Amino acid sequence: GESFRPITVNNIYVLNMSLTIIGKLENLAHGERIYAARYMGDIAFLVTYRKVDPLYGIDLSDPYNPKVIGFLKIPGYSEYLHPYRDKYLIGLGYNTDEEGRIIGLKIALFDISNASDIREVSVITIDKRGLSSPIFSDHKAFLMREDKGYFAFPVRGVENGVYVVEIVNESLKVKGLIVHQFAVRTLYIGDYIYTIAKSPCLVKILTDNTLELIKEIIVSREH
């Protein structure tokens, strides 16, 4: 018999408070798959992927007529999107080659001040095959500190720890990698960064300026 190959379609539906569909945008990014979404005011940002990463800006101000007003196509794709100072989006995901094969991680900063003209203003690639991040399935693994202009996220694979990335003006810069096996959370108190792993339950305390290790604390399971 004839072989059947399903084709992926992506749809957006707008529901009212009675859960009745009042608006829809169907057959978006034909043959691709949605990887990330972020809603900011009347605009939704959507990432789909097959070989090239489109970041869509979708206007939801008229809930009866949602429409695409802008998009950006770039290599790789984002698995997680995080807003930064109203006019930016941080994208964390994978870097890919021309054939769509994953070759490492990608960190991008998008200017979304004009959703009809989305721009990638800075990008960092960590081209190490086999590198992944818990952030792709657990948004709580992401740390943002806007007042000091940095964010952090854990990585697993050929490197294990927490990457700290600075945002200076419109440029991304890797501040450093905090080596910490199986780190799952990062938080800050004052001028210190705390990285936390649960197996074993170990907390590392570092200065957020130089990432100098100040102390390690093993937390007993009995407490």
N, C-alpha and C positions, 0 to 999 in steps of 0.2 A: 504494500500500500504506500501511499504518499506520506512522506515524513511531515510532521507538524512542528513548526518552530514558533513558540509564542513571542509576540512583540510587546515590549513594555510600553505602557502609556502612563502619563502622569496627569492627574487632575487636581484642581483646587475647588473646594466647595465652600460657600459662605452660608452659614445657618443663622436663623434668628433665635431668640430665647426660647421658642417653642420647638427648636431643633428641626425646623422646616427649611429646606434648601431654598434660598432666595437668589443666589447668584452662583455662577460656576465658570470655570476656565478649564476646558478639557483639551486632551491631546497635546499637552505641552511637552516639548522635548521628546518627540517621537523616537522610540527605540532606546532611550536613555533611562536612567534610574535616579530618583531623588536621593541625595546623600545628606543634605543639611538644610535647615530652614531657620529663619529668624524673623520675628515680627517686631517692627519698630514704628509705632504710631499707625499711620494709614498705609505704610509700605511693608510688603513682605519680601524678604530676600531668600532666594531658593537656589540651591546648587544641585545640578544634575551632572551625570558623567557617563561617557562611553569611551571616548579617546581624548576629547578636549573638554575642559571644565567650563561650562557656562554658569555664570552667576547672574541670575535674573533679578530685576527689580519689578515688583508687581504692585500696582496701585489698587488699594482696597477702599479708597475714600468713598466710592459709590458701591456699596455692598451688592447691588443688583447687577453690576457690570464690572467685575474685576478685569484688569487688563495689564499686559506686559508693557512697560514703558521704557525699559532699558535692559541691556545684557552685556556681559563681557565674556569673551572666550580666551582662555589661557591654558597652558599645559598644567597637568595635574588636577587634583580636585580637593575640595575642603570637606572634611567630615564634621567639623564643628565650627560654628560662627559665634563670635562674641562682640557686642557693641563696645565702642571706645569713644568717649567724649562726643557723643551725638552725631558726629559727621564721619566716623570711621567704623569699619568692621575688621576684626581680626579673624583670619581663616586659618585653621589648623587641619592638615590633611596629608595627602601623599603626593610626592613628586613622581612623574611618570615619564617614560621615554616616548618616542614618536609612535610606537606601536601600542601604547597604553599600558605597558608593563611597569609595575611599581619599582622604583629604584631608590626610594628613601622618603624622608619626610619633607613637607613644605609648610612654611609659615608665611602668610601674606597679610599685608595691610591694604585695605581698600578704602578709597575716598568715596563715600556714598552721599555726600552733601547734595548732589544732583543725581537722583535715582535714574534719570534718563541718560546719564553720562557717567556710569560707574568706572572708576579708574583704579588700577593696581599701582600703588605709589611706592611700595617696597616689598621685597620678597627675600626670604632666606631658605635655602635648601640644605638639608642634611642628607647627602646621598650615601647612605649606608643601608644596603639591602638587609631585610629582616628586622628593621627597626619599626616599632609600633608605639602606640600610646594608649593607656587606659581612658584617656579623655574621649576617645571615639565611641565608647559605650557608657561612659559615666561622666556627665558634665560637671559633677562636683569635684572632679580631679583638677579642674582649672582654677588658678588663682590670678586675680586681677588686682593690682594696686595702682589706681589711677593717680593718687596724689604724688607718687614717686615715679610714675611712668614705667612700670615694668609688669610683666606677667610671668607665670610659671606653669609648667605642666610636666607630668612624669613620662618617662619612656622605658620601653622594655626591648630586649633583644640583644644586639651586639653591644649596646650600651644600656646600663641600668642606672636610673637616677632621676633627677629633675632638672630640666632645662629652664634657665632664667633668661628672659629676653627683654631688653630695654627698648622703649620707643622714644627716640630723640627727634623732635620736630616731626617729620614724616618718614623717618628711617628706622628700620628694625636692626637691632644689633644683639648678638648673643653675648650675654653677660658672663655666662659660664654654665657648666654642668656640675650639679651637686651629685656626686656618686653616692647612691643609696639604693641597695638591692630591694626590689619589690615595693618601692615607695608608692603610696596610693593617695596621699593627701599632702597639701602644702598650705600653710597659713602664716600670717605675720602678726607680730605684737611689737609695737614701737619700731625700733630699727633692726629687728631680727626676723629671720625667716626660719620657720620650723618645717622640716620634712618628716613625714610619718609613714612607717611601714608596719604591717600587722603580723608578719610571719618571718622572723620574730618581731615582736612589738618593740620597735626601736624609734626613738625620736632624736633627730639631729637639730642642733641650734646653730645658726650661722648669722654673721652680720650681713645685712642686705646691701651694704656698700661694696665690700670686697669678697663676699661669700666665704669668709674665713670661718672655719669650724671652731665653735666655742666650746661645745659640750655635746656628748651623746648620753642619752638616758634610755636604759632598758626598762620597760614597763612590765611588771610581773602580771601574769594572767590571773593571779589570785586577787588582784585589786579591781 
